[in-house]
């Protein structure tokens, strides 16, 4: 029986909207922006700081010098357990912990942040990847950001960052089909895709009940 849905998505595919629809129809929690807010609260940092480091990786310079920066702070008089540098690695670590906790509790739809990797071995998690044709994605993003932004560049850049995030933190290929139960084109229609995801959950639930009867 599926009790969790993870939704990975290309930028402009409508994956976030689809995830919200699934959560609303199931009456489950949606963890997208709320996940970022939960990390900010847990880490005791400002919300905008958590957003800044969400689904990203630190520069090579920062990664190379992270240990040295930590040591310098300790040498300056800070206690080791008080030293907390909030960066992309810290954000990913907190998100990983909260995703694992949410997966154990169930009844939630989790968007991005490597949830498909964190919960890869959970038999209760349905993993979905939402994609769409390039032109449609650019049109969606253009409507969102306005005419002054280059939507195509933003789509290309964001997809690249998300792929790097999954590769760096989990050692996986973002679009590896083996990470997902479903890879679905949102050109079928957002609500149609949401219904198919819900249908997969209901089919699994019916099968489980029959087997246990």
SEMI-173853 format. One record per residue (C-alpha): residue number from 0; z, x, y. Coordinates in Angstrom, 1 decimal, always signed. Example, Ala and Ser with C-alpha at 12.3 -4.5 7.8 and 13.67 -1.06 7.14 Angstrom:
BEGIN
+-----+--------+--------+--------+
:   i :      w :      u :      v :
+-----+--------+--------+--------+
:   0 :   +7.8 :  +12.3 :   -4.5 :
:   1 :   +7.1 :  +13.7 :   -1.1 :
+-----+--------+--------+--------+
This chain:
BEGIN
+-----+--------+--------+--------+
:   i :      w :      u :      v :
+-----+--------+--------+--------+
:   0 :   +0.0 :   +0.0 :   +0.0 :
:   1 :   -1.0 :   +1.4 :   +3.4 :
:   2 :   +1.8 :   +1.3 :   +6.0 :
:   3 :   +0.2 :   +3.8 :   +8.5 :
:   4 :   -3.2 :   +4.2 :  +10.0 :
:   5 :   -4.3 :   +7.4 :  +11.7 :
:   6 :   -7.3 :   +7.2 :  +14.0 :
:   7 :   -9.2 :  +10.3 :  +14.9 :
:   8 :  -12.0 :   +9.8 :  +17.4 :
:   9 :  -14.9 :  +11.4 :  +19.3 :
:  10 :  -14.5 :  +11.0 :  +23.1 :
:  11 :  -16.3 :   +7.8 :  +24.2 :
:  12 :  -16.5 :   +6.4 :  +20.7 :
:  13 :  -14.0 :   +3.6 :  +21.5 :
:  14 :  -11.5 :   +4.9 :  +18.9 :
:  15 :   -8.5 :   +4.3 :  +21.1 :
:  16 :   -9.5 :   +0.7 :  +21.8 :
:  17 :  -10.2 :   +0.1 :  +18.1 :
:  18 :   -6.8 :   +1.6 :  +17.2 :
:  19 :   -5.1 :   -0.7 :  +19.8 :
:  20 :   -6.9 :   -3.7 :  +18.3 :
:  21 :   -5.8 :   -2.8 :  +14.8 :
:  22 :   -2.2 :   -2.3 :  +15.9 :
:  23 :   -2.1 :   -5.7 :  +17.8 :
:  24 :   -3.6 :   -7.6 :  +14.9 :
:  25 :   -1.2 :   -6.1 :  +12.4 :
:  26 :   +1.7 :   -6.3 :  +14.7 :
:  27 :   +2.3 :   -2.6 :  +14.3 :
:  28 :   +3.3 :   +0.1 :  +16.8 :
:  29 :   +0.6 :   +2.0 :  +18.6 :
:  30 :   +1.3 :   +5.7 :  +19.0 :
:  31 :   -1.2 :   +7.1 :  +21.5 :
:  32 :   +0.1 :   +7.5 :  +25.0 :
:  33 :   +3.5 :   +6.4 :  +23.7 :
:  34 :   +3.5 :   +9.4 :  +21.5 :
:  35 :   +3.1 :  +11.7 :  +24.5 :
:  36 :   +5.9 :   +9.9 :  +26.3 :
:  37 :   +8.1 :  +10.3 :  +23.2 :
:  38 :   +7.4 :  +14.0 :  +23.2 :
:  39 :   +8.3 :  +14.3 :  +26.9 :
:  40 :  +11.5 :  +12.5 :  +26.3 :
:  41 :  +12.5 :  +14.5 :  +23.3 :
:  42 :  +11.6 :  +17.8 :  +24.9 :
:  43 :  +13.1 :  +16.8 :  +28.2 :
:  44 :  +10.0 :  +17.6 :  +30.3 :
:  45 :   +8.1 :  +15.6 :  +32.8 :
:  46 :   +5.5 :  +13.1 :  +31.4 :
:  47 :   +2.7 :  +14.8 :  +33.3 :
:  48 :   +3.7 :  +18.1 :  +31.7 :
:  49 :   +3.3 :  +16.6 :  +28.2 :
:  50 :   +0.0 :  +15.1 :  +29.2 :
:  51 :   -1.2 :  +18.5 :  +30.4 :
:  52 :   -0.6 :  +20.2 :  +27.0 :
:  53 :   -1.7 :  +17.2 :  +24.9 :
:  54 :   -4.2 :  +18.0 :  +22.1 :
:  55 :   -5.0 :  +21.5 :  +23.4 :
:  56 :   -4.4 :  +25.1 :  +22.5 :
:  57 :   -3.0 :  +27.8 :  +24.7 :
:  58 :   -5.2 :  +30.6 :  +26.1 :
:  59 :   -5.4 :  +33.8 :  +24.0 :
:  60 :   -3.4 :  +35.6 :  +26.7 :
:  61 :   -0.6 :  +33.2 :  +26.5 :
:  62 :   -0.5 :  +33.2 :  +22.7 :
:  63 :   -0.5 :  +37.0 :  +22.7 :
:  64 :   +2.3 :  +37.3 :  +25.2 :
:  65 :   +4.4 :  +34.3 :  +24.2 :
:  66 :   +6.9 :  +36.4 :  +22.2 :
:  67 :   +7.2 :  +38.9 :  +25.1 :
:  68 :   +7.9 :  +36.1 :  +27.6 :
:  69 :  +10.6 :  +34.7 :  +25.4 :
:  70 :  +12.2 :  +38.1 :  +25.0 :
:  71 :  +12.1 :  +38.7 :  +28.8 :
:  72 :  +13.9 :  +35.4 :  +29.4 :
:  73 :  +16.6 :  +36.3 :  +26.9 :
:  74 :  +17.0 :  +39.8 :  +28.4 :
:  75 :  +17.4 :  +38.1 :  +31.8 :
:  76 :  +20.5 :  +36.3 :  +30.5 :
:  77 :  +19.3 :  +33.1 :  +28.9 :
:  78 :  +20.8 :  +32.2 :  +25.5 :
:  79 :  +18.1 :  +32.1 :  +22.7 :
:  80 :  +18.8 :  +28.5 :  +22.0 :
:  81 :  +18.4 :  +27.6 :  +25.7 :
:  82 :  +15.0 :  +29.3 :  +26.0 :
:  83 :  +12.2 :  +26.7 :  +25.7 :
:  84 :   +8.7 :  +27.4 :  +26.9 :
:  85 :   +6.8 :  +24.2 :  +26.9 :
:  86 :   +3.2 :  +24.9 :  +26.2 :
:  87 :   +0.5 :  +23.6 :  +23.9 :
:  88 :   +2.2 :  +25.1 :  +20.8 :
:  89 :   +5.4 :  +23.4 :  +21.7 :
:  90 :   +3.7 :  +20.1 :  +22.4 :
:  91 :   +2.0 :  +20.3 :  +19.0 :
:  92 :   +5.2 :  +21.1 :  +17.3 :
:  93 :   +7.1 :  +18.1 :  +18.8 :
:  94 :   +4.1 :  +15.8 :  +18.1 :
:  95 :   +4.0 :  +17.0 :  +14.5 :
:  96 :   +7.7 :  +16.2 :  +14.1 :
:  97 :   +7.4 :  +12.7 :  +15.7 :
:  98 :   +4.2 :  +11.9 :  +13.6 :
:  99 :   +6.0 :  +12.8 :  +10.4 :
: 100 :   +8.9 :  +10.6 :  +11.4 :
: 101 :   +6.7 :   +7.7 :  +12.4 :
: 102 :   +4.8 :   +8.1 :   +9.1 :
: 103 :   +8.0 :   +7.8 :   +7.2 :
: 104 :   +9.0 :   +4.7 :   +9.1 :
: 105 :   +5.6 :   +3.1 :   +8.7 :
: 106 :   +4.0 :   +0.1 :  +10.4 :
: 107 :   +2.2 :   +2.2 :  +13.0 :
: 108 :   -1.2 :   +3.2 :  +14.1 :
: 109 :   -1.4 :   +6.8 :  +15.3 :
: 110 :   -4.2 :   +8.1 :  +17.5 :
: 111 :   -5.3 :  +11.8 :  +17.2 :
: 112 :   -2.8 :  +14.7 :  +17.5 :
: 113 :   -3.6 :  +15.8 :  +14.0 :
: 114 :   -1.9 :  +12.9 :  +12.4 :
: 115 :   -4.5 :  +12.8 :   +9.6 :
: 116 :   -3.4 :  +16.4 :   +8.7 :
: 117 :   +0.3 :  +15.8 :   +9.1 :
: 118 :   +0.2 :  +12.8 :   +6.8 :
: 119 :   -2.7 :  +14.0 :   +4.6 :
: 120 :   -0.5 :  +13.8 :   +1.4 :
: 121 :   +1.0 :  +10.5 :   +2.2 :
: 122 :   -0.3 :   +7.7 :   -0.1 :
: 123 :   +0.8 :   +5.2 :   +2.5 :
: 124 :   -1.5 :   +6.5 :   +5.2 :
: 125 :   -5.1 :   +5.4 :   +5.8 :
: 126 :   -7.1 :   +8.0 :   +7.7 :
: 127 :  -10.1 :   +6.9 :   +9.9 :
: 128 :  -12.6 :   +8.8 :  +12.0 :
: 129 :  -14.5 :   +6.9 :  +14.6 :
: 130 :  -17.8 :   +8.2 :  +15.9 :
: 131 :  -20.7 :   +6.9 :  +17.9 :
: 132 :  -24.2 :   +7.9 :  +19.1 :
: 133 :  -24.2 :  +10.5 :  +21.8 :
: 134 :  -25.9 :   +8.3 :  +24.5 :
: 135 :  -23.4 :   +5.5 :  +23.9 :
: 136 :  -20.4 :   +7.8 :  +24.2 :
: 137 :  -21.7 :   +9.3 :  +27.5 :
: 138 :  -22.2 :   +5.8 :  +28.9 :
: 139 :  -18.7 :   +4.8 :  +28.0 :
: 140 :  -17.2 :   +7.8 :  +29.5 :
: 141 :  -19.4 :   +7.5 :  +32.6 :
: 142 :  -18.1 :   +4.0 :  +33.2 :
: 143 :  -14.5 :   +5.3 :  +32.9 :
: 144 :  -14.7 :   +8.4 :  +35.1 :
: 145 :  -17.2 :   +7.2 :  +37.7 :
: 146 :  -20.5 :   +8.7 :  +39.1 :
: 147 :  -19.0 :  +11.8 :  +40.5 :
: 148 :  -18.1 :  +13.3 :  +37.1 :
: 149 :  -20.5 :  +14.8 :  +34.6 :
: 150 :  -19.7 :  +12.6 :  +31.6 :
: 151 :  -21.8 :  +14.6 :  +29.2 :
: 152 :  -20.0 :  +17.8 :  +30.0 :
: 153 :  -16.6 :  +16.0 :  +29.7 :
: 154 :  -17.6 :  +14.6 :  +26.3 :
: 155 :  -18.8 :  +18.0 :  +25.0 :
: 156 :  -15.7 :  +19.8 :  +26.3 :
: 157 :  -13.2 :  +17.3 :  +25.0 :
: 158 :  -14.7 :  +17.2 :  +21.5 :
: 159 :  -14.7 :  +21.0 :  +21.4 :
: 160 :  -11.0 :  +21.1 :  +22.4 :
: 161 :  -10.0 :  +18.5 :  +19.8 :
: 162 :  -11.9 :  +20.4 :  +17.1 :
: 163 :  -10.1 :  +23.6 :  +18.2 :
: 164 :   -6.8 :  +21.9 :  +18.2 :
: 165 :   -7.2 :  +20.8 :  +14.6 :
: 166 :   -8.5 :  +24.2 :  +13.5 :
: 167 :   -5.8 :  +26.2 :  +15.2 :
: 168 :   -2.8 :  +24.1 :  +14.3 :
: 169 :   -3.8 :  +22.8 :  +10.9 :
: 170 :   -6.6 :  +25.1 :   +9.7 :
: 171 :   -9.0 :  +22.2 :   +9.1 :
: 172 :  -12.4 :  +21.1 :  +10.2 :
: 173 :  -12.0 :  +18.2 :  +12.6 :
: 174 :  -15.0 :  +16.3 :  +11.0 :
: 175 :  -14.3 :  +17.3 :   +7.4 :
: 176 :  -15.0 :  +14.0 :   +5.5 :
: 177 :  -12.3 :  +14.9 :   +3.0 :
: 178 :   -9.6 :  +14.4 :   +5.6 :
: 179 :  -10.5 :  +10.7 :   +5.9 :
: 180 :  -10.8 :   +7.5 :   +3.9 :
: 181 :  -13.3 :   +6.1 :   +6.4 :
: 182 :  -15.7 :   +7.7 :   +8.9 :
: 183 :  -17.2 :   +4.8 :  +10.8 :
: 184 :  -19.7 :   +4.3 :  +13.6 :
: 185 :  -18.4 :   +2.1 :  +16.4 :
: 186 :  -21.9 :   +1.1 :  +17.2 :
: 187 :  -21.2 :   -1.7 :  +14.7 :
: 188 :  -18.9 :   -3.1 :  +17.4 :
: 189 :  -15.3 :   -2.3 :  +18.2 :
: 190 :  -13.9 :   -5.5 :  +16.8 :
: 191 :  -16.0 :   -5.3 :  +13.7 :
: 192 :  -14.7 :   -1.8 :  +13.0 :
: 193 :  -11.1 :   -2.9 :  +13.6 :
: 194 :  -11.7 :   -5.7 :  +11.1 :
: 195 :  -13.1 :   -3.3 :   +8.5 :
: 196 :  -10.0 :   -1.0 :   +8.9 :
: 197 :   -7.7 :   -4.0 :   +8.5 :
: 198 :   -9.8 :   -5.1 :   +5.5 :
: 199 :   -9.2 :   -1.8 :   +3.8 :
: 200 :   -5.5 :   -2.2 :   +4.3 :
: 201 :   -5.5 :   -5.7 :   +2.9 :
: 202 :   -7.7 :   -4.8 :   +0.0 :
: 203 :   -5.3 :   -1.9 :   -0.9 :
: 204 :   -2.3 :   -4.3 :   -0.6 :
: 205 :   -3.9 :   -6.9 :   -2.9 :
: 206 :   -4.8 :   -4.2 :   -5.4 :
: 207 :   -1.2 :   -2.9 :   -5.4 :
: 208 :   +0.2 :   -6.3 :   -5.9 :
: 209 :   -2.1 :   -7.1 :   -8.8 :
: 210 :   -1.2 :   -3.8 :  -10.5 :
: 211 :   +2.5 :   -4.4 :  -10.1 :
: 212 :   +2.3 :   -8.0 :  -11.4 :
+-----+--------+--------+--------+
